[in-house]
Amino acid sequence: MTELKSLQNHFLIAMPSMEDPYFSRSLTYVCEHNDDGAMGIVVNQPSTMNLKQLLEQTDKDAIVTEDREDQIILAGGPVSQERGFVLHTHEGKWASSLALSSDIMVTTSKDILTAIGNKSGPQSSVIALGYAGWTAGQLEEEMQHNAWLTIEADPDILFHTPIHKRWQAAVNKLGIDVWQLAPESGRA
């Protein structure tokens, strides 16, 4: 088996044949990928919660500007759905942040939520509850079974493309018609 390079800062694009209801037509931003496994955040599945509702649960004193109240919170994955993750551009200092690329950071501390709610947060962000996780070798195996396509993450798709159009935007960047791809790989 050939060693797969790290897919950190890449999108995982679910193949049209993916039947798992959670990941069907999903676009996942890979935050970490190493010998121990992988961790990503699904960035195109809205939850039933908005920013105002989330802040009511995490910081009752937070002030949310009217234009931020309805910001959609994403369903980031089936693991630890009570945990919040904010993917954002590099502005600001937060209690618990990690740079994932030259353009994108992830923050897990609550201080950033309040800042986003009152417009003092980063210029661009997506907020998700939960994450997707893979054990060592699991993602590589799923890729060998043609569950995912990958492409380097594009901050424009992540931050500026409407949620419901992100999967198709990533597919379009590939320059292929995914509907023409066979769900199984051939064996020679």
Buried (B, 14 or more C-beta within 10 A) or exposed (E): EEEEEEBBBBBBBBBBEBEEEBBBBBBBBBBBBEEEBBBBBBBBBEBEBBBBBBBEEEBEEBEBEEEBEEBBBBBBBBEEBEEBBBBBBBEBEBEEBEEBEEBBBBBBEBBBBBBBBEEEBBEBBBBBBBBBBBEEBEBBEBBEEBBBBBBEBBBEBBBEBEBEEBBBBBBEBEEEEBEEBEEEEEEE
